[in-house]
């Protein structure tokens, strides 16, 4: 079974109020045609993060618009798409209610979060109810890089450097803050799925562990009750359309083949075949390749 862990679709109201996205992001028929051609059985639809809330007026309105429209796709194509709901994070009272509505009434099976929200990262106390419900209801949490004011944007605004570097490091900082706030330890059954191989955490594995051990020896950093890599190896990462062998090898070294999920990053990236080939070219068993291409995600959702 081939399952795409990272794809996107946006309703017209969000596309028309965003500065970057175009109508191709709202063409579900084109996505289905691509899936059929590539042999993809099903795909997770998660939110790519947009700036639509700045024009629409609130994150809450965007959340309800997005979830209601995705719900129509889930109803029309129940075997082809898995929905990851977004939350009204500007309304703490409505967060859990919308999550319950999305999962109990609209058919969503996961949560979609950005790596940060206007400088607030996922270690903030506002997310605790989400983690409690995710752990209770076995809802995977897909973390996408924040594209609105990611880390470093206040110093460098560049059309290439921002998406290439700042998006990646916003994801990296997000995972790091979840580590240092003990969220990974306190909610061990929450299945976090970080896009783009988790930012730079796989590359930084040795530096995380060696620096932590040095600083613990000086009593300069809190006791994590384990090495940073002990926690990072238990999260999931998706490949986000990347075909770079080095990135696969780094993630295999840290997490192993059971924690890597193949994802296309459609429609941002169109060469779906290259990402699939990159997995099949790895020096792994056929079972391990099949797990990365869909088996791991099937287990995540108990499909």
C-alpha positions as CSV (number, residue, x, y, z in Angstrom):
1,X,0.0,0.0,0.0
2,X,1.4,3.4,-1.1
3,X,0.3,6.2,1.2
4,X,1.3,9.9,0.9
5,X,2.0,11.4,4.3
6,X,2.4,15.0,3.1
7,X,0.0,16.5,0.6
8,X,-2.1,19.7,0.5
9,X,-5.4,21.0,-0.7
10,X,-6.9,24.4,0.0
11,X,-10.4,25.9,-0.5
12,X,-10.9,28.9,-2.8
13,X,-11.5,31.3,0.1
14,X,-8.1,30.6,1.6
15,X,-6.3,30.6,-1.7
16,X,-7.8,34.0,-2.7
17,X,-6.8,35.5,0.6
18,X,-3.2,34.2,0.6
19,X,-0.2,35.9,-1.1
20,X,1.5,32.7,-2.3
21,X,-1.0,30.0,-3.2
22,X,-2.7,29.6,-6.6
23,X,-5.7,27.7,-7.9
24,X,-3.6,24.6,-8.5
25,X,-3.7,24.1,-4.7
26,X,-7.4,23.7,-4.9
27,X,-7.6,21.1,-7.7
28,X,-8.5,17.8,-6.0
29,X,-9.2,16.1,-9.4
30,X,-5.6,16.9,-10.5
31,X,-4.4,15.3,-7.2
32,X,-6.5,12.2,-7.8
33,X,-5.2,11.9,-11.3
34,X,-1.6,12.2,-10.0
35,X,-2.3,9.6,-7.3
36,X,-3.7,7.1,-9.8
37,X,-0.8,7.6,-12.1
38,X,1.7,7.1,-9.3
39,X,-0.1,4.2,-7.7
40,X,-0.9,6.1,-4.5
41,X,-3.7,4.5,-2.6
42,X,-4.4,7.3,-0.1
43,X,-3.0,10.6,1.0
44,X,-3.0,12.7,4.2
45,X,-4.3,16.2,3.6
46,X,-2.6,18.6,6.0
47,X,-2.5,22.4,6.2
48,X,0.6,24.0,4.5
49,X,0.2,27.1,6.7
50,X,-0.9,30.3,4.9
51,X,-1.3,34.0,5.7
52,X,-5.0,33.9,4.8
53,X,-6.0,34.8,8.4
54,X,-4.4,38.2,8.0
55,X,-7.0,39.1,5.4
56,X,-9.9,36.9,6.5
57,X,-9.7,38.3,10.0
58,X,-8.9,35.4,12.3
59,X,-7.3,32.0,12.6
60,X,-10.6,30.7,13.9
61,X,-12.4,31.6,10.8
62,X,-9.7,30.0,8.6
63,X,-9.8,26.8,10.7
64,X,-13.6,26.4,10.4
65,X,-13.5,27.2,6.6
66,X,-10.6,24.7,6.0
67,X,-12.1,21.9,8.2
68,X,-15.6,22.2,6.7
69,X,-14.2,22.1,3.1
70,X,-11.8,19.2,3.8
71,X,-14.7,17.3,5.4
72,X,-16.5,17.5,2.0
73,X,-13.5,15.8,0.3
74,X,-13.3,13.2,3.0
75,X,-17.0,12.4,2.5
76,X,-16.7,12.3,-1.3
77,X,-13.5,10.2,-1.3
78,X,-13.4,8.3,2.0
79,X,-10.8,5.7,0.9
80,X,-8.5,8.1,-0.8
81,X,-7.9,10.9,1.7
82,X,-7.1,11.2,5.4
83,X,-7.8,14.6,7.0
84,X,-5.6,16.4,9.5
85,X,-7.7,19.2,11.1
86,X,-6.4,22.7,11.9
87,X,-7.4,24.4,15.1
88,X,-8.6,27.9,16.1
89,X,-5.5,28.8,18.1
90,X,-6.6,32.3,18.7
91,X,-9.5,31.1,20.7
92,X,-8.4,28.8,23.6
93,X,-12.1,28.0,24.5
94,X,-12.8,26.7,21.0
95,X,-9.6,24.7,20.5
96,X,-10.8,21.4,22.1
97,X,-14.4,21.9,20.8
98,X,-13.2,22.2,17.2
99,X,-10.9,19.2,17.6
100,X,-13.8,17.1,18.9
101,X,-16.1,18.4,16.1
102,X,-13.5,17.6,13.5
103,X,-12.8,14.1,14.7
104,X,-16.2,13.1,15.9
105,X,-18.5,14.7,13.3
106,X,-16.3,15.5,10.3
107,X,-14.2,12.4,9.9
108,X,-10.8,13.8,10.6
109,X,-8.2,11.3,11.9
110,X,-5.3,13.6,12.7
111,X,-4.2,17.2,13.7
112,X,-2.3,19.6,11.6
113,X,-0.1,22.2,13.5
114,X,2.4,24.7,12.3
115,X,5.9,24.7,13.9
116,X,5.1,28.0,15.5
117,X,2.5,30.7,15.7
118,X,3.8,34.3,15.7
119,X,6.8,33.2,17.8
120,X,4.8,30.9,20.0
121,X,6.1,27.3,19.7
122,X,4.4,24.0,20.4
123,X,5.8,23.8,24.0
124,X,3.3,26.5,25.0
125,X,0.7,25.6,27.6
126,X,-2.1,26.4,25.2
127,X,-1.3,23.1,23.4
128,X,-1.6,20.9,26.4
129,X,-5.3,20.1,25.8
130,X,-4.5,19.2,22.3
131,X,-1.8,16.7,23.4
132,X,-4.1,15.2,26.0
133,X,-6.8,14.6,23.4
134,X,-4.3,13.4,20.8
135,X,-2.9,10.8,23.3
136,X,-6.4,9.8,24.4
137,X,-7.9,9.5,20.9
138,X,-4.7,8.2,19.2
139,X,-4.6,11.2,16.8
140,X,-1.2,11.8,15.0
141,X,0.0,15.4,15.0
142,X,1.5,16.5,11.7
143,X,3.8,19.5,12.1
144,X,4.4,21.7,9.1
145,X,6.9,24.6,9.0
146,X,5.5,28.0,9.7
147,X,5.7,30.3,6.6
148,X,4.5,33.4,8.4
149,X,7.4,35.0,10.4
150,X,9.5,31.9,10.9
151,X,12.5,32.1,13.0
152,X,15.1,34.6,11.6
153,X,12.5,36.4,9.5
154,X,12.9,39.6,11.6
155,X,16.5,39.8,10.5
156,X,16.5,38.3,7.0
157,X,13.6,38.6,4.5
158,X,14.6,36.9,1.3
159,X,12.5,35.0,-1.2
160,X,14.9,32.1,-1.3
161,X,16.6,32.1,2.1
162,X,13.4,32.3,4.0
163,X,11.8,29.0,2.6
164,X,15.1,27.2,2.3
165,X,16.7,28.0,5.7
166,X,14.1,29.7,8.0
167,X,11.3,27.2,7.4
168,X,13.7,24.3,8.1
169,X,15.0,25.9,11.3
170,X,11.6,26.9,12.6
171,X,10.7,23.2,12.5
172,X,14.0,22.3,14.2
173,X,13.5,24.8,17.0
174,X,9.9,23.5,17.4
175,X,11.1,20.0,17.9
176,X,13.9,21.2,20.2
177,X,11.5,23.2,22.4
178,X,9.2,20.1,22.7
179,X,12.3,18.2,23.9
180,X,13.4,20.8,26.5
181,X,9.8,21.3,27.8
182,X,9.5,17.6,28.5
183,X,6.4,17.3,26.2
184,X,8.0,14.2,24.5
185,X,8.5,12.6,27.9
186,X,5.1,13.7,29.4
187,X,3.1,12.6,26.4
188,X,5.0,9.6,25.1
189,X,2.0,8.1,23.2
190,X,1.5,11.3,21.1
191,X,2.6,10.5,17.6
192,X,4.4,13.7,16.3
193,X,5.1,13.7,12.5
194,X,7.5,16.4,11.5
195,X,7.8,17.5,7.9
196,X,11.0,17.8,5.9
197,X,12.9,15.1,7.9
198,X,12.3,17.1,11.1
199,X,14.2,20.1,9.9
200,X,17.9,19.7,10.9
201,X,17.5,17.4,14.0
202,X,18.8,14.3,12.2
203,X,21.9,16.3,11.1
204,X,22.3,17.6,14.6
205,X,22.0,14.2,16.4
206,X,25.6,14.0,17.6
207,X,25.8,17.6,18.5
208,X,22.6,17.4,20.6
209,X,23.9,14.4,22.6
210,X,27.5,15.5,23.0
211,X,26.6,19.0,24.0
212,X,23.9,17.8,26.4
213,X,26.3,15.4,28.1
214,X,29.0,18.2,28.5
215,X,26.5,20.7,29.9
216,X,25.0,18.1,32.3
217,X,28.5,17.4,33.6
218,X,28.6,21.1,34.6
219,X,25.0,21.0,35.9
220,X,24.3,23.7,33.3
221,X,21.3,22.2,31.7
222,X,18.2,20.4,33.1
223,X,18.2,16.6,33.5
224,X,16.2,15.3,30.5
225,X,16.3,11.7,32.0
226,X,17.8,10.5,28.7
227,X,19.8,11.8,25.7
228,X,18.1,14.1,23.2
229,X,18.4,11.4,20.6
230,X,16.5,9.0,22.9
231,X,13.5,11.3,22.4
232,X,14.0,12.3,18.8
233,X,14.2,8.7,17.7
234,X,10.7,8.2,18.8
235,X,9.1,10.9,16.7
236,X,8.1,10.4,13.0
237,X,9.4,12.4,10.1
238,X,8.1,12.6,6.5
239,X,10.2,13.0,3.4
240,X,8.2,16.0,1.9
241,X,9.1,15.2,-1.7
242,X,12.8,15.1,-1.1
243,X,14.9,12.6,-3.0
244,X,18.3,13.4,-1.4
245,X,20.0,10.1,-0.3
246,X,21.9,11.8,2.5
247,X,18.7,13.0,4.2
248,X,17.3,9.5,4.1
249,X,20.6,8.1,5.6
250,X,20.6,10.6,8.4
251,X,17.0,9.9,9.4
252,X,17.6,6.2,9.2
253,X,20.6,6.6,11.5
254,X,18.5,8.5,14.1
255,X,15.0,7.0,13.8
256,X,15.3,3.8,11.8
257,X,13.0,2.7,9.0
258,X,9.9,2.4,11.1
259,X,9.7,6.1,11.9
260,X,10.1,7.5,8.3
261,X,7.0,8.3,6.2
262,X,7.2,8.9,2.5
263,X,5.4,12.2,1.5
264,X,5.1,13.9,-1.9
265,X,4.5,17.6,-0.7
266,X,2.0,17.8,-3.5
267,X,1.3,20.2,-5.2
268,X,4.3,22.2,-4.1
269,X,6.5,19.5,-5.6
270,X,5.4,17.7,-8.7
271,X,8.1,15.0,-9.3
272,X,6.4,12.3,-7.2
273,X,8.2,9.5,-9.0
274,X,11.6,10.7,-7.8
275,X,10.7,10.6,-4.2
276,X,9.3,7.0,-4.5
277,X,12.4,6.0,-6.4
278,X,14.6,7.4,-3.7
279,X,13.0,5.1,-1.2
280,X,13.3,2.0,-3.5
281,X,17.0,2.8,-4.1
282,X,17.9,2.6,-0.4
283,X,19.9,-0.4,0.9
284,X,17.0,-1.7,2.9
285,X,14.8,-4.9,2.9
286,X,11.8,-4.9,0.7
287,X,9.6,-4.9,3.8
288,X,11.3,-1.8,5.2
289,X,10.9,0.1,1.9
290,X,7.2,-0.8,1.8
291,X,6.8,0.4,5.4
292,X,8.4,3.8,4.5
293,X,6.1,4.0,1.4
294,X,2.9,3.4,3.4
295,X,3.1,0.6,5.9
296,X,4.3,2.8,8.7
297,X,1.5,5.3,8.1
298,X,-1.1,2.5,7.8
299,X,0.0,1.3,11.3
300,X,-0.1,4.9,12.6
301,X,-3.8,5.1,11.6
302,X,-4.6,1.5,12.2
303,X,-5.7,1.1,8.6
